[in-house]
Structures are given as structure tokens and as C-alpha cells.
Amino acid sequence: MHRATKLSATVMMGLALAVAPTWVNAADEKKSTTESVKTNVSDSWITSKTKIALYADNRVPGTDVNVETQKGTVFLRGKVDSDAAKAAAEEIAKGIDGVKSVKNELQVVAKADKKMVEAKDEDLTKQVKTRLQSDARLKKVDVRVDNGVVTLQGKVASIADSARASQLARGVPGVRAVKNDMTFDSAMDDPSTMRNRLGRTKDTMKDKMATMTDGSDKVTGSQTHVAAAQQALQKEGFNPGPIDGYMGPRTAAAAREFQQKEQLKVTGQLDPETLGRLNVGVGGATRKPQSP
């Protein structure tokens, strides 16, 4: 009798040990799902709280400001009638709990010019959408135009498709600049695939992407040092967009933010002094001293 009881206890212990990992995995999976939902709700909550705060502040025409949040980063887009209103909107957004950073892409348009600018922006939006819809891979790209500045959003299959969308949008007469906030599936772009795709349009894209920064045809540096600078900017906490070797608007914006932080001349270009501060020693740039 004693022996049977001991055997039963051993069997029960073995079963408990066998089932335990399942309980642990289930708990981990539940926790992961909860955290994921919490993150999504958090972005939605931040967007709502920001809109409420903008509507409540008489310094900002809240109905004219479009608010979106991605992983704690708030994007402000639209048209306001003064630099003061633009600065106030950013100040309000930064004061919301949970906001990690604010990307202020508001365009300043005088009240007297607003109707004319909005009509022109509406026409540009239609033209850009028509161009993108001519490419089956870009039909679902979202387009917004504020004072001639095009913002592209949505998800595409590859970095080449993202660059293609910027190229098509920038080619529309009247477009002043293109802000590419699209995401893409990096898993689909292994190095060999990316080389093949980019190789077909390398020459044309090089010129088009360069014009997005300042309207000129000047290419700011080689693809090699632009890609190195993009990686360095990313490590410094700035968002240069895709690491693609092209000096697009997001890279130029990140360069300006870095230059402001480092108290350099703010040009939005990867000049030798900026490259040196980023520890990218190319084209005569001086590397910053290494910490001992």
C-alpha cells in the first residue's frame, strides 16, 4: 500500500513538471498580447489627448491640425497662420503624458492666402494620387499636401517602392518637397534583391532624391557616406528614414536636428564638420575625438 502511494506521488510530480512549461508559455503569451494591446491603445490615447489639448488652447486653430501618433512619436501636420501657432502646437503636444517626441510638420500659411493654397493643395493631392495609382504597388499609399509639401504614409513592400513613391510625387509640377513617412517590409529586401531593384533606377533616383532637400540638383555626398551618416544619425537618436544612401527629406531633417543639438551651422546637408561630429570620416571630415 505504501509503495503504491509513493508511486502515485511520483507520477503526479512528473505530470506537473511536464505541464509546467505550457503554463509558463501561456502566461508569457498572454503578457505579450496584453503589452501589445497596451501599446496600441497608448498611441490612440495620446492622439486623442493631443487633439483635446489643441482644441482647448486659443493659440492654435485645433481643427486645422492633423495629429497622428506612432510608437509615442506625435506627428503634427496641416496649416497654421503663424510661426507662433506652430510653436504653440508643438509645445502642447510635448506636454501630453506618454509623448516621446514630436515631429512638427505644420506649414505656416497666412490667412489671406489660405483659400488659394488649399485649392492648390487639393489639386496637387489629386495629381500625386493619380501618379501613384498608375503603379500597382503604390495604390494604397496615403497622400497629404500642405502648402505644396507632400506627405506620404502607408506600408509598401520594399525600400525601392518607397523611393519610387517619393520620385513620382516629386515629379508633379508645383510640389515643393516630399516627406516620406512610409514603412516597408525589410524582410523582403535582402541585399541581393535590393541591389537588383535599386540598380534599375539608380541614376534617375539619385537626381530626384537630391532635389527633395533644397530644390537644387546637387547631390550631397556619395551614397556610401550618406548611408554611413544615416546609420550614425540613427544611433544618435535621430530618424533619418530608411538607410538607403539617398539624401532625402527625412535625412536632411535629421541632419538639421543634429546640427542644432551640436551647435553647428544648420544647413540640413552632410558637410565635413557634420560628418566629423558623426564620426564619419569621409571627404576631409575630421573625426570627433574618441572617448578614453
N, C-alpha and C positions, 0 to 999 in steps of 0.2 A: 504493500500500500504506500509506504513512504517513498519507495523507488518510483512508483507511477506519478506521485505528486511532484517529485523532483524533475521527472521527465517533462511533465506538462509545463512547469515553470520555464524550463529551458526552451521549449518550443515557442511559448508565448514571447519570451525575450527575443528570440530570433526573428519572429514575425514583426515585432516592434522595430527592430533595427532595420529590417528590410523596407518597412513602410516609411520610416522617418525621413529619408531623402525626399520622398514625394511630398510630405507635408512641408518641408523646408522650401522646395522648389515652388510649390503652390503659393506659399506665403510671399516668396520673393517676387513671383509673377504678379500677385495682387498688388504688392507695394509698387512695382514698376508701373503698372497700369494707373494706379492712383496718382503717382507723381506726374505721369504724362498728362492726365486729365487736368491736374492742378496747374501745370504749365500753360495749357491751352486756355483755361479759364482765366488765368492771371493776365495773359495778353489781352483778352477780351475785356477784362475788368479795367485794366489800365487805359485802354482806348475809351471806354465809357466814362471813366472818371476824368480823363483829359478833356473830352468834349463838354462835359458838365461844367468843368472849371473855366473853359474858354467862353461858354455861353454866359457865365456869371460875371465875367470881367468886361467892363465897358471900354477897356483899352483895345480890345480885339474884336473884329467882326466875326464872331464864332461860326456863323453859318457859312462863311467863305473859306473856312479852314478844314481841309480833309485830314483826318487822323487815322493812322494805321500803326499797329504795334507788332513787331516780330522779335520774339525772344527777349523782351524787355526793352528793345530799342524803338522809340517812337519816331515815326516819320510824319512831318508836317508839310502838307502840300496845298497849293491854292494861290489865291491872290489877295494881298492886303494893300492898303493905300499909303502906308508909310513904313520907314525903317523902324520907327518906334513900335508900331503894331507887330512887326515881325519879331523884334527882340522880346516884346512882352509875351507873345505866344510861346516862344522858346522857354522863357522864364517860368511860365505857368506849367508847361509840360514837365520841366525838370523838377518841379515841386511835388509831383504826384508820387505817392509811395510805390515802390517797385520798379520805377523807371531807371534803367541802367545808363541810357544815353539818349540824346535827341538829335535827329538829323533834320535840320531846318531847311527845307527846300521851297519855302514860300517865296513867291515873286512879288516885288513891290510894283504896283500899278496905280497911277494917280486916278482919283475918282472921275475926273473929266475924260480920261482915256479908257475907262473900264469897259464900257459897252462895245467900243470899237475893237479892243483887244480880245474880248470874249468871243465876238463874232469871228474874228480871225482865227482864234484858237479852236473854235468849233470846226471851222473848215479844215484846219491842219489835222485835227483829230481824224476826220473822215478820210483825208488823203493818206495818212500814215496807216490807218486800219486797212484801207484798200490795198496798199502795197504789201503789208504783212500777210493778208489773206490770200495773196497770189502764191504764197509758199505754204504747202500743206502742213509743214512742221511748225508754222508760226501763227496758225489761225486762232489759237486760244490765248495769244498774248494780249494783256490788258494795256490800253493806251490812255494816257492823260497828258494834256497840253496846258501849260500855264505860261502866258506871255512868251510864247514861241519855244519854250523849253519842254521837250517831250520826256515823259517818264514811262518806262516800260516795266511791266510787272507780270508775274506768272512763272510757270515752270516749263522748260523745254528739255529736249533730250540730251543736249550736249553744249559745250562751250562754243563750238563752231556755230551752232544755231543761234546762241545768244549774240555772238558777234555779228552774225548775218542780220539779225533783227535791228541792231544798232546801225548797221550800214544802210539798210533800207530806209529807216526812219530819218537818218541824217541827210539822205539824198532828196528829201522832199523840200522844194523851194519854200523859204520862209522859216524853216526850223533853225533856231539859234543854237541849240545844244541838245544832247541826248543823255538822260540819266538812266542807266541800265540797272534796275534792281531785280532782275530776273534770277531765278535759281535753275540749276540743271543737275542731271544725274551724273555725277563724276564717275560712277562705276562703269558707265558706257564709254568713257573716254580713256582707254588705256593709251600709253604713249604712241604706239604704232598707229592706232586708229586716229588719234588727234593729229598726228603729222600728216596723214593722208588727207584728212578733211581740210585742215588749215592750208595745206600746200596748194590746193586748187585755187584759193582766193587770197593767198598771202600778199601778193603785190598790191591788189586793189584795197584790201582791208588796211594795209599799213598806212596808206594815204588817208583813207576815210577816218580811221580811228584817231589819227593825229589831229584832224581838223576839229574834233569834238572839244578839244581843250580850250582853244583860243581863236578858232575860226581861221587859222592860217594853215598852210600846207607843210609846215615844218614838223619833222618827226623828232621828238625829244629823246635822243639817245637810241642805242641799238636795242633789239628785242632782248638780248642777253642781260644787259644791265637793268632794263626796265623790269624784267621778271625778278631779278635779284632784289631790286628795290621794293617791289611789291611784297616779296616774302619778308623783307626787313620791316616794312611798314606794318604788316600784319602782326609780326612779333612784338612791335612797339604798342600794339593795341588799337591801330587804325585800320579801317576797312578799305582796301584798295580795289575791291571787287575780285573777279577771277584772276588767278596768277597765270596770265596768258602772254605776257611780254608786250602788250599793247598799251600805249599811254592814253587810256580812255578817260571819261569824265570822273569816274569814281576814284581812279588812281590820282588824278590831278587834285581832287578834293581832299584825299587823304594826305597828299604831299603838302597842301596848304595848311591843313590842321597840324601836321608835324612841324612845319616851319614856324607856325605861330607858337607852338609849345617850346621849341628850341630857340626862339627869339632870332630867327633868321629872316632874311628878306623874303616876304611872302609872294611867290611867283606862280606856285602850282606846277612848277617844272622841276625836273630832276637835274638841277645844276650841280657842279662839282662839290660845292660846300654842303649841299643837302645830302648828296651821296656819301660824302665823308662822314657826316654825322650818323648816317645809317650804317656805317662801317662797310660800305660797298665801294671798294677802291677801283673805280673804272674811269677812264678818260681824264686822268690827272687829279682825281679826287683824293683828298687826304683822309686816311682812316682816323677815326677818333681813338684816343689812347685806350689800350686795354687795361681793365682793372687788374691790380696785382693779385 
